Amino acid sequence: MLCSINSNNTTDYGLVKLNVDIPWKCDYVKYHVSSINTKGNILIVTKDDYLMFSYDYEELKIVFEDKYTYSIAGLVKYLNACQKVIVFKNIDGRTISLTSTHDVSFVNGSHRAKLITGLFNVKDQFDIPHDEETFVPDLPILDYANKLYLISLQGQAVHSNIGRGEYTPSVMASIDTVIEPFAPIIIDYDSSKPIKIKTYTDSLKYIEMRLVDFMYQPVILKSPLFVNIKIKPCNGANVKGILTKWFQYYWSYVLTS
């Protein structure tokens, strides 16, 4: 049985939903994502993204604009144009340094803003001593590191360590390809090794999937997402394993929502 679905909410193309009418009288089914098709129209930052700094008991907030692409040079130019307290510098087109005449501390920021500036692994306060060039901890990521996932409550639990964080997302498909702005993203899992999932038939009557980045955070996709899922009947399953995975899926979804 082949189910073809696509996202149709123009404000949230990264989310797809499906109601499935299973035609077989069986307690268990096995299924997998057989293909994914979309375009790389992904906003790397939006008007909701920001970086927050503090100095001399004052706050400095840098707010971003909707952007599909940024070069390091373009990003540094924008950061310097937004304020006059911190001087951002492009280092060989790969990383960013910060210098200030004040003692400045990075307080917090949105996920996408931290991703493109190399601050995504900063959990505590990040200090920038005055008149001292300070480098961001990681290389800025402007292309989602060629890695996306499709996750859902019914997916396969995969334990991951990213920076200081540990994640157990419910992965239905892993997208390992070059993600270029505006270029097609076409994945055929039947020609590789899809993630196959065995579950209760009743639990598959409704499927909700979301496209996320390599840190399992939702991406802002601006083109429809097309997904094909293949389903077939299954004779049996490990009941204890299914229940354990279901709770893992549920809590991982709650924590990443």
C-alpha positions in Angstrom: 0.0 0.0 0.0 1.4 3.4 -1.1 0.3 6.6 0.6 1.3 9.9 -1.0 0.9 13.0 1.1 2.0 16.6 1.0 2.0 19.7 3.3 -0.6 22.2 2.3 -0.4 24.8 5.1 1.3 27.8 3.6 2.4 29.0 7.0 4.0 25.6 8.0 5.1 23.6 5.0 7.5 21.6 7.1 4.6 19.7 8.8 2.7 16.9 7.0 -0.4 15.0 8.3 -2.1 11.8 7.1 -5.2 9.9 8.1 -4.7 6.2 7.0 -7.4 3.7 6.4 -5.7 0.3 6.8 -7.4 -2.2 4.5 -6.1 -5.3 6.2 -7.5 -7.1 9.3 -4.2 -7.4 11.2 -2.9 -6.3 14.5 0.4 -5.0 13.3 1.8 -3.2 10.2 5.3 -2.4 8.9 6.0 0.8 7.1 8.7 3.2 5.9 9.2 6.5 4.1 9.9 5.6 0.5 10.6 9.0 -0.9 10.8 12.7 -0.1 10.5 15.6 -2.5 10.7 19.3 -1.9 12.9 22.4 -2.7 15.6 24.0 -0.6 13.5 27.1 0.1 14.4 27.1 3.8 14.7 30.3 5.8 17.9 30.2 7.8 16.7 33.1 9.9 13.4 35.0 10.2 12.2 38.2 11.8 11.6 36.2 15.0 15.3 35.4 15.4 17.6 37.4 17.6 20.9 37.5 19.6 20.9 39.1 23.1 24.0 40.6 24.7 24.6 42.6 27.9 27.1 45.2 28.9 27.3 47.9 31.6 23.9 46.8 32.9 22.4 47.4 29.5 21.0 45.0 26.9 21.9 44.8 23.3 19.5 42.9 21.0 20.3 42.1 17.4 17.1 41.2 15.4 17.4 39.4 12.1 15.4 39.6 8.8 13.8 36.9 6.7 16.8 35.3 4.8 17.2 32.2 2.7 21.0 32.6 2.3 23.9 34.4 4.0 27.6 34.4 3.3 29.9 35.0 6.2 30.9 38.4 4.8 27.2 39.4 4.3 26.3 38.2 7.8 29.2 40.1 9.4 28.2 43.2 7.5 24.7 43.0 8.8 25.7 42.3 12.4 28.0 45.4 12.4 25.3 47.6 10.8 22.8 46.7 13.5 24.7 48.1 16.4 27.9 50.0 17.4 29.0 48.1 20.6 30.5 44.9 19.2 32.8 44.7 16.1 32.2 41.4 14.3 35.0 40.2 12.0 35.0 37.7 9.1 37.9 35.3 9.6 38.9 33.7 6.3 35.2 33.2 5.3 34.9 30.4 7.9 34.3 31.8 11.3 33.5 35.0 13.2 35.3 37.0 15.9 34.0 39.6 18.2 35.8 42.6 19.8 34.4 45.4 22.0 35.6 48.3 24.1 33.2 47.1 26.8 33.1 43.8 28.8 30.2 42.2 26.9 28.4 38.9 27.6 26.3 36.9 25.2 23.1 36.1 27.1 20.9 34.1 24.8 19.5 33.9 21.3 17.1 32.0 19.1 18.1 28.6 17.7 18.5 29.8 14.1 20.4 32.9 15.1 22.8 30.9 17.2 23.2 28.4 14.3 24.4 30.9 11.7 26.7 32.7 14.0 28.5 29.6 15.5 26.9 30.0 19.0 24.6 27.0 18.8 26.5 25.0 21.5 26.7 27.8 24.0 24.6 26.9 27.0 26.0 29.3 29.6 27.0 32.9 29.4 29.7 33.6 26.8 32.0 36.5 27.7 33.8 38.9 25.4 36.4 40.8 27.4 37.0 44.4 26.3 39.6 45.1 23.7 40.2 41.3 23.3 39.4 39.5 20.1 37.1 36.6 21.0 36.2 33.8 18.5 32.8 32.1 18.4 33.1 28.5 19.7 32.0 26.8 16.5 32.0 27.4 12.7 28.8 29.2 11.6 26.3 26.8 9.9 24.6 28.5 6.9 23.5 25.4 5.0 22.0 23.1 7.8 25.2 21.1 7.6 23.8 19.0 4.8 21.6 17.1 7.3 17.8 17.1 7.9 15.5 14.6 9.5 11.8 13.8 9.2 10.5 13.0 12.7 7.1 11.8 14.1 5.5 10.1 17.0 5.7 6.8 15.1 9.4 7.0 14.1 12.4 5.0 15.0 14.1 6.2 18.2 17.8 7.2 17.5 20.0 8.4 20.3 22.2 11.3 19.4 24.8 13.4 21.2 25.1 17.0 19.8 27.4 19.3 21.7 26.3 19.2 25.3 22.8 18.0 24.5 21.4 14.4 24.2 18.4 13.7 22.0 16.2 10.7 21.3 14.1 11.9 18.4 11.5 9.8 16.6 13.2 9.6 13.2 11.3 8.4 10.2 13.8 9.4 7.6 17.3 10.9 7.5 18.1 13.4 4.7 21.9 13.2 3.9 22.4 15.3 0.9 23.7 18.7 -0.2 21.1 21.2 0.7 21.4 24.2 -1.6 19.1 27.2 -1.6 16.2 26.9 -4.1 17.5 23.6 -5.5 15.4 20.4 -5.5 15.7 17.9 -2.6 14.7 14.5 -4.0 15.4 11.3 -1.9 14.5 7.8 -3.0 14.8 5.5 0.1 13.8 2.3 -1.8 17.1 2.4 -3.6 19.0 2.7 -0.2 18.2 1.5 3.3 15.0 3.1 4.6 14.1 3.2 8.3 11.5 0.4 8.7 9.0 0.6 11.5 6.8 -2.0 13.0 3.8 -0.9 15.1 0.2 -1.5 16.1 -2.3 -1.0 13.2 -4.4 1.4 15.2 -1.4 3.7 16.0 -0.9 4.2 12.3 -4.3 5.6 11.6 -3.0 9.1 12.0 0.6 10.2 11.1 2.1 13.6 11.8 5.6 14.3 10.5 7.9 17.3 10.8 11.0 18.4 9.0 13.8 19.3 11.4 17.5 20.3 11.3 20.5 18.3 12.6 19.7 19.5 16.1 16.1 18.3 15.8 14.6 21.8 15.7 11.9 22.7 13.1 13.0 24.3 9.9 11.0 27.0 8.1 10.3 25.4 4.8 8.6 27.7 2.2 7.8 25.1 -0.4 5.4 22.1 -0.2 6.9 18.9 1.2 5.9 15.6 -0.6 6.3 12.3 1.2 5.5 8.7 0.0 5.0 6.0 2.7 4.8 2.3 2.0 2.7 0.2 4.4 2.2 -3.6 4.5 0.6 -6.0 7.0 2.8 -7.7 9.6 2.2 -11.0 11.5 3.5 -9.9 14.9 5.6 -7.6 16.9 7.4 -7.2 20.2 4.7 -5.6 22.4 7.1 -4.5 25.1 9.4 -2.9 22.5 6.5 -1.1 20.8 5.2 0.4 24.1 8.7 1.5 25.2 9.4 3.2 21.8 6.0 4.8 21.9 6.8 6.6 25.1 10.2 7.6 23.8 8.5 9.0 20.7 6.0 10.9 22.7 8.4 12.6 25.1 10.9 13.4 22.5 8.2 15.0 20.4 7.0 17.0 23.5 10.5 18.2 24.3 11.3 19.3 20.7 7.9 20.9 20.0 
